Amino acid sequence: MPRIEPVPIQHFDPQTQATLKQIVAENRASSHTFLRILGYHPLYLQQTVAGLQTRDFEGLLGSRLLELIRLRSAQIGGCDECSRARYSADVSEADVACVVAGSDGDLSARERLALRYVTLMHTDHHRVDDDFFRELKCYFSTAEIIELAMVTGTLLGHHRFLHALDILGNDAPVIAFDPAQIAARHPEADA
């Protein structure tokens, strides 16, 4: 059980229950455990669900590279839940094996560089220096570099949070479910 006990699925209204189950059925998340934890904060749950429902992985970097980036970040961040999920058919299990094993496999130079960036941001961000940005500029437009950095930064924080939650843990939760701890929605959230 995660360190924060997820809100029981039955505690959500029927529409939210159906939405959480649909997200998992559509492979937009490997389970609804994290979403149920976000249920303590309805605004974050709403925003995350909306993002998962509209996720098309079609940024400037393309669905294949975005999925490789997500998987590498999950692997380094120790997020087993995210490592198991697959959001793009453009990435084969052989590609995943290359990312996880750290081999180059059939990855392009551009893909290898992006994954090196993800690795450095997780492990030694001080090495992302002037020379590294010059190297990035050889393979990516400035807008693509911005996307690479924003996606990586978001994933890094997300995966560290999931890891800290011990999302797949077997121990009793540190914080047990208490319906009184579910935040009330603020009127500004609906504006």
C-alpha positions as CSV (number, residue, x, y, z in Angstrom):
1,M,0.0,0.0,0.0
2,P,1.3,3.5,-0.7
3,R,2.4,5.7,2.2
4,I,-0.8,7.7,1.7
5,E,-3.7,5.4,1.5
6,P,-5.7,6.0,-1.7
7,V,-9.2,7.3,-1.4
8,P,-11.4,4.2,-1.8
9,I,-12.9,4.0,-5.3
10,Q,-16.4,3.8,-3.8
11,H,-15.9,7.2,-2.2
12,F,-15.9,8.9,-5.6
13,D,-19.1,9.8,-7.4
14,P,-20.2,7.3,-10.1
15,Q,-18.9,9.5,-13.0
16,T,-15.4,9.9,-11.4
17,Q,-15.3,6.2,-10.7
18,A,-16.1,5.5,-14.4
19,T,-13.5,8.0,-15.6
20,L,-10.8,6.5,-13.4
21,K,-11.6,3.0,-14.6
22,Q,-11.7,4.2,-18.3
23,I,-8.3,5.8,-18.0
24,V,-6.8,2.5,-16.9
25,A,-8.8,0.6,-19.5
26,E,-7.4,2.9,-22.2
27,N,-3.9,2.4,-20.9
28,R,-3.5,6.1,-20.1
29,A,-2.3,4.9,-16.6
30,S,-1.3,1.5,-15.4
31,S,-3.6,1.8,-12.4
32,H,-5.8,4.4,-10.7
33,T,-3.9,4.2,-7.4
34,F,-2.1,7.5,-7.8
35,L,-5.3,9.2,-9.1
36,R,-7.1,8.0,-6.0
37,I,-4.4,9.5,-3.8
38,L,-4.9,12.8,-5.7
39,G,-8.5,12.4,-4.7
40,Y,-7.6,14.1,-1.4
41,H,-7.1,17.3,-3.5
42,P,-9.9,17.5,-6.0
43,L,-8.3,20.2,-8.1
44,Y,-5.1,18.2,-8.7
45,L,-7.2,15.1,-9.4
46,Q,-9.3,17.1,-12.0
47,Q,-6.2,18.5,-13.6
48,T,-4.4,15.2,-13.8
49,V,-7.4,13.4,-15.1
50,A,-7.9,16.0,-17.8
51,G,-4.3,15.7,-18.8
52,L,-4.5,11.9,-19.0
53,Q,-7.7,12.1,-21.1
54,T,-6.2,14.5,-23.6
55,R,-2.7,13.0,-23.7
56,D,-1.8,12.4,-27.3
57,F,2.0,12.5,-27.0
58,E,2.1,14.7,-30.0
59,G,4.4,17.5,-29.1
60,L,7.2,18.9,-31.2
61,L,9.4,15.9,-30.2
62,G,6.9,13.4,-31.5
63,S,5.1,10.5,-29.7
64,R,8.1,8.1,-30.0
65,L,10.7,10.3,-28.4
66,L,8.3,11.6,-25.7
67,E,7.5,8.0,-24.7
68,L,11.2,7.1,-24.6
69,I,11.8,10.2,-22.4
70,R,8.9,9.2,-20.1
71,L,10.1,5.6,-19.8
72,R,13.7,6.6,-19.1
73,S,12.6,9.1,-16.5
74,A,10.4,6.4,-14.9
75,Q,13.3,4.0,-14.9
76,I,15.8,6.4,-13.3
77,G,13.2,7.7,-10.9
78,G,12.4,4.2,-9.7
79,C,8.7,4.5,-10.7
80,D,7.7,0.9,-11.4
81,E,4.1,2.0,-12.0
82,C,5.1,4.3,-14.8
83,S,7.7,1.9,-16.2
84,R,5.0,-0.6,-16.8
85,A,2.6,1.7,-18.6
86,R,2.8,2.1,-22.4
87,Y,1.4,5.3,-23.9
88,S,2.6,5.1,-27.4
89,A,2.5,2.3,-30.0
90,D,5.5,4.0,-31.7
91,V,7.8,2.4,-29.1
92,S,8.4,-1.3,-29.2
93,E,9.3,-3.6,-26.3
94,A,12.8,-3.9,-28.0
95,D,13.1,-0.1,-27.7
96,V,12.0,-0.2,-24.1
97,A,14.7,-2.8,-23.4
98,C,17.3,-0.4,-24.9
99,V,16.1,2.4,-22.7
100,V,16.0,0.3,-19.6
101,A,19.3,-1.5,-20.2
102,G,21.0,1.7,-21.2
103,S,22.1,0.4,-24.5
104,D,21.9,2.3,-27.8
105,G,20.1,-0.5,-29.7
106,D,18.4,1.0,-32.7
107,L,17.9,4.4,-31.2
108,S,18.9,7.4,-33.3
109,A,21.6,9.8,-32.3
110,R,18.9,12.4,-31.5
111,E,17.1,9.9,-29.3
112,R,20.3,8.9,-27.5
113,L,21.1,12.5,-26.8
114,A,17.6,13.2,-25.5
115,L,17.9,10.2,-23.2
116,R,21.3,11.3,-22.0
117,Y,19.8,14.7,-21.2
118,V,17.0,12.9,-19.1
119,T,19.7,10.9,-17.3
120,L,21.8,13.9,-16.5
121,M,18.8,15.9,-15.2
122,H,18.0,13.0,-12.8
123,T,21.6,12.3,-11.8
124,D,23.9,15.3,-12.3
125,H,22.1,18.3,-13.7
126,H,25.3,20.4,-13.3
127,R,26.8,18.6,-16.3
128,V,24.1,20.1,-18.5
129,D,26.4,23.0,-19.3
130,D,27.1,25.3,-22.3
131,D,28.7,22.4,-24.3
132,F,25.8,20.2,-23.7
133,F,23.4,22.9,-25.0
134,R,25.6,23.3,-28.0
135,E,25.3,19.6,-28.6
136,L,21.5,19.7,-28.2
137,K,21.3,22.5,-30.7
138,C,22.9,20.2,-33.3
139,Y,19.9,17.9,-33.2
140,F,17.0,20.0,-31.8
141,S,15.4,23.3,-32.6
142,T,15.3,25.8,-29.7
143,A,11.5,25.1,-29.3
144,E,12.3,21.3,-29.1
145,I,14.9,21.9,-26.5
146,I,12.4,23.9,-24.4
147,E,9.9,21.0,-24.8
148,L,12.6,18.4,-23.9
149,A,13.4,20.4,-20.7
150,M,9.8,21.0,-19.7
151,V,8.8,17.4,-20.2
152,T,11.8,16.1,-18.4
153,G,11.4,18.5,-15.5
154,T,7.8,17.6,-15.1
155,L,8.5,13.9,-15.2
156,L,11.4,14.1,-12.9
157,G,9.3,15.7,-10.2
158,H,6.3,13.4,-10.8
159,H,8.4,10.2,-10.7
160,R,10.2,11.3,-7.5
161,F,6.8,12.0,-5.9
162,L,5.5,8.5,-7.0
163,H,8.7,6.9,-5.7
164,A,8.4,8.8,-2.3
165,L,4.8,7.5,-2.1
166,D,6.0,3.9,-2.4
167,I,3.1,3.5,-4.8
168,L,3.5,-0.2,-5.1
169,G,4.5,-0.8,-1.5
170,N,3.3,-3.6,0.7
171,D,3.5,-2.0,4.1
172,A,0.6,-0.4,5.9
173,P,0.1,3.3,4.8
174,V,1.7,5.9,6.9
175,I,-1.3,8.1,6.4
176,A,-4.6,6.1,6.6
177,F,-7.7,7.1,4.6
178,D,-9.8,9.7,6.4
179,P,-12.6,11.3,4.4
180,A,-12.3,14.4,6.6
181,Q,-8.9,15.0,5.0
182,I,-10.4,15.5,1.5
183,A,-10.0,19.2,0.6
184,A,-13.1,21.1,-0.2
185,R,-13.1,22.6,-3.7
186,H,-12.5,26.3,-3.9
187,P,-15.0,28.3,-6.1
188,E,-12.0,29.7,-8.1
189,A,-11.2,26.2,-9.3
190,D,-14.3,26.1,-11.4
191,A,-13.8,29.6,-12.8
